[in-house]
Amino acid sequence: MPRVPDTPAEYWDTYMPHRGEGEQPAPVVNRFEWTQYPGHGPGAELLGEPRRALDLGPAEGKEAVYLAQQGVEVAGVDLSLVQVERARRWWDGVPGLDFVHADACDYLASGTRLFDAVYSVWGAVWFTDPEQLFPLVAKRLAPGGVLAFSQAEPLPGAYGPQPMRGKWLEGREHELTVLRWQYTPEAWADLLKQHGFTGVQALVLEAPEPNKLGTLLVRAHTRA
Ligand SMILES: C[S@@+](CC[C@H](N)C(=O)[O-])C[C@H]1O[C@@H](n2cnc3c(N)ncnc32)[C@H](O)[C@@H]1O
């Protein structure tokens, strides 16, 4: 029985629609971006040198494509069928790349193949209860594997699940509010340690310009 995700898939169907007539061209991919500022902060090196990687919540799939183009075998798991189908259309023919339509927890719980890296760029890790997600990620990571994720820096005083309304929902914000999990870097580090992760690094990367939103960046390992 699939679990009820913390987020309604419909919330994400209209995310990043690239408004305009008909199908839009695939975005240009030339770097792995953790932040919303191109070229800012670390890139794919945060993941080490994985042979197999899992992207939780890829939407357009840019980071998954970047890794696949470097020879990594990548699965991207997204809750929104609209996002998955567009990513499949855009990136058809990229070797080693697979987009899967599923809830992140269901996907992790239902398989056994191990990954060297599991990552999420403003993706499913932000929108899933970490108490449910982290044990499942730990089971699907190879020994010494990497979990890394980024999301917006937490609002001052925010702790735990917070309601979020996407600006792209055009009048349906109340109906489709979702939860996003916000903690300080220290609280994320504690949570990861409680779930057996080691070598945890968690920080807020300042934006490249003053008064812009920073990025929470977290990396941890399973025991080797
Ligand atoms: C803010 S978007 C980020 C997408 C992309 N990583 C990026 O950087 O543009 C969040 C994505 O996570 C997906 N998502 C949210 N909850 C999820 C879940 N429980 N399982 C899988 N994907 C989920 C959404 O469908 C959406 O595509």
The ligand as an SDF file (V2000), in Angstrom:
LIG
                    3D

 27 29  0  0  0  0  0  0  0  0999 V2000
   11.1440   22.6830   -5.6530 C   0  0  0  0  0  0  0  0  0  0  0  0
   11.1280   21.3190   -6.7510 S   0  0  0  0  0  0  0  0  0  0  0  0
   12.8730   21.1110   -7.0050 C   0  0  0  0  0  0  0  0  0  0  0  0
   13.2020   20.3880   -8.2520 C   0  0  0  0  0  0  0  0  0  0  0  0
   14.6630   20.3220   -8.7150 C   0  0  0  0  0  0  0  0  0  0  0  0
   15.4740   19.4730   -7.8900 N   0  0  0  0  0  0  0  0  0  0  0  0
   15.2500   21.6910   -8.8770 C   0  0  0  0  0  0  0  0  0  0  0  0
   16.2830   21.9840   -8.2810 O   0  0  0  0  0  0  0  0  0  0  0  0
   14.7070   22.4810   -9.6550 O   0  0  0  0  0  0  0  0  0  0  0  0
   10.6880   19.9390   -5.7300 C   0  0  0  0  0  0  0  0  0  0  0  0
   10.5070   18.6520   -6.4740 C   0  0  0  0  0  0  0  0  0  0  0  0
   10.4040   17.6030   -5.5070 O   0  0  0  0  0  0  0  0  0  0  0  0
    9.3670   16.7250   -5.8780 C   0  0  0  0  0  0  0  0  0  0  0  0
    8.8500   16.0580   -4.6570 N   0  0  0  0  0  0  0  0  0  0  0  0
    8.2200   16.6360   -3.5930 C   0  0  0  0  0  0  0  0  0  0  0  0
    7.8960   15.7120   -2.6870 N   0  0  0  0  0  0  0  0  0  0  0  0
    8.3210   14.5130   -3.1820 C   0  0  0  0  0  0  0  0  0  0  0  0
    8.2710   13.1860   -2.7110 C   0  0  0  0  0  0  0  0  0  0  0  0
    7.7150   12.8770   -1.5310 N   0  0  0  0  0  0  0  0  0  0  0  0
    8.7950   12.2150   -3.4800 N   0  0  0  0  0  0  0  0  0  0  0  0
    9.3870   12.5000   -4.6920 C   0  0  0  0  0  0  0  0  0  0  0  0
    9.4510   13.7460   -5.1830 N   0  0  0  0  0  0  0  0  0  0  0  0
    8.9240   14.7440   -4.4430 C   0  0  0  0  0  0  0  0  0  0  0  0
    8.3320   17.6120   -6.5550 C   0  0  0  0  0  0  0  0  0  0  0  0
    7.4590   16.8870   -7.3870 O   0  0  0  0  0  0  0  0  0  0  0  0
    9.2350   18.5970   -7.3090 C   0  0  0  0  0  0  0  0  0  0  0  0
    9.5000   18.1410   -8.6160 O   0  0  0  0  0  0  0  0  0  0  0  0
  1  2  1  0
  2  3  1  0
  2 10  1  0
  3  4  1  0
  4  5  1  0
  5  6  1  0
  5  7  1  0
  7  8  2  0
  7  9  1  0
 10 11  1  0
 11 12  1  0
 11 26  1  0
 12 13  1  0
 13 14  1  0
 13 24  1  0
 14 15  1  0
 14 23  1  0
 15 16  2  0
 16 17  1  0
 17 18  1  0
 17 23  2  0
 18 19  1  0
 18 20  2  0
 20 21  1  0
 21 22  2  0
 22 23  1  0
 24 25  1  0
 24 26  1  0
 26 27  1  0
M  CHG  2   2   1   9  -1
M  END
$$$$
